[in-house]
Amino acid sequence: MRLPSMPWGPVLATLLLSATAGLPASATPATCPATAQALLDGLYRWHVARQNDSGPLLLISQRQRFTPELYSQLVRAAALTPANGGAFLDFDVFSGTQVGTYGASLRGCQASGGDLEALVAVKVGLRGRPSEQPMLLRYRLVPGPSGSWRIADITYPDQPPFRLSDHLQDLLKPQR
């Protein structure tokens, strides 16, 4: 099933306003550089538009959004299948779930040294039934070329929280 073509500006603005309602002013996306917001908005526009495509996850068009290390891990992990060693990527890395993604909004950013931690609320759910509670993912962004940002890692809210890079490293270890 393909999503209908939509004007993303109003959709993202609506998601952004609803996701930030009730948050203190210090936690609004205004604390995020415009380049960081553009990076994450573009990633989720791409992800929502392609998530129902069949076949493997093809990230080549998104390569510039990731650090070379994370991109390499993601590509290698996406190529794994249960038939070739048993290990495979069994969840959607951009939502932390096994269900569909309906959109995402940036809730705020916090500087950490030269890096940036971005809190992203991802609206997920089954077909036609989005969950009321978004998944809150923490993206670690690092400076890229010409004032841009690149995604270096994602932390998921499980108990205990886990990082995508650690999971991919474990997944890509040679099977014994």
N, C-alpha and C positions, 0 to 999 in steps of 0.2 A: 504494500500500500504506500503510495506517495502522498506526502503532505501537500495541501493546496498551496499555490503560489500566494504569498502574502507580503504586504509592505512591512518590512521588518522594523522600520523606525518606530511606528506607533505600537507595535507588539512589544518590542523591547522596552520602550518607555513605560508602558502599562505594567510589565513585569517588574521593572526597576522600582516604580513607585509603590507597588503592592509589597515588594520584598523589603523595602526600607521603612515602611510605616511603623512607627513606634520605636525606632532605634534612636539612640542619642545622635546629635549632629556630628559628633566625632567619628561615627561609624558609617557615614554616608559615602557614596562613591565619589563625592567631591574631594575626598582625601586621596584619591587615586589619580595618578597621572593619566592624561587623556590617551597616551600611547598604550598604557596598560589596559585601560578599558577597551580600547579598539582591538587589542590583541585577543582578549577574552570574548568580546562580543562577536568578533569574526569567527573564532573557533566554534562557538555554539551555533551561529547561523549555518556554518558548514555542516556541523554534526547533526543538527535537527533535519536539515535538508537531505542528508545522505543515509541516515540511520536505517532506513527500511530497504536500502539496496541489498541485494543478495551478494554473496561472495565475501572474500576477505576484506579486512579493514585496510584501505589504501590511503596512506597518509602523505603521499608525495606532495600533494598540493598544499599541505599544512607544514611542511618541513621547516620553514623559516620561523614558525611559532615556537619551536622547541630547541633546547640546547642539543648539540650534536650527540651527546651521550644518551640523553633520554630518547631522542628520535631513533637512534640505533637500537636501543633496547625495545622500544615499541614495535618497530618493524620486525625485528627478529621474533618477538613474542607473538605478534599477529600471524606469523607464518607457521606457528606450531599447530599441530593437530593431534588428537588422541591417538591416531594411527601411527604417528612417527615419534614414539617414545612415551606417549601417555600424557605428557604435560601439555596444557594449552591455556590460553587466556580465557577464563570463563565468566568475565563480567565486563560491563561497559566502563572503560577507564574514565570517561567524561561525566559519569553520573555515580559511579561506585555501586551500581545495581545491575540486575539482570532484566530490567524492564525498560520501557521507552523513555525518551527525554522529550519534554514539551517545551523547554526553554530554560534560560538561566539569567540571573541578574547578579551584578557585582554589588556586594553589600558594603565593602570598604577595603582599605589597604592599610598596612602598617609597615613602616620601614624597619629593616633589620640589617644593620651594617649597610652595605651597598645594595643588598637585595631588598625585595618587596614581598610581603605576604598579602595575598589577595583572598578575601573571603567571598566565595561564589555560592549563591543559593540556586540549586538545580531542581527544577520542577520535573518530577518523574511519575510514572504510573503505567498501568496496563492500558491497552488500546481503548481510547475514548474515556478513560477514567483516571485523570491525574490525581495524585495524592495531594492532600491538603498541606502536608508538611514537606517542604523542600529538603533535599540532601544538602548539607553545608560542607563544601569542600574547601580546603585551604591550598591555594596554588602558591608555590615558591617561584617567584620571577627573578631573573638575574638580568643585569644590563646587557643589551645587545648592541649592534652597530647603530650609529647615528641617533642615539637617544631612544632606541626601541627597547623592548623587553622580550625575553624568551622564557618559556616555561621550563623550569629545571626539575620540578617534582610536584606531586599532588598528594595531599594527606586526606585520608578518608575518616569519617567520624565513628567507625566501629569501636567496640570496647575490647581491647585497647585500640586506639587509632593506629592505622598503618599507612606507610608511605608506598606510593607506586614504585619508586625506584628500587626499594628493598624487595618488594614482591616480584618485580621483573627479574632482578638479579637471582633470586631463589629459583624462579621458574626456568630461567635460562641455564642453570647449572646442568652439566652433563648428568644424565640419568645413569644410575648404577645397576 
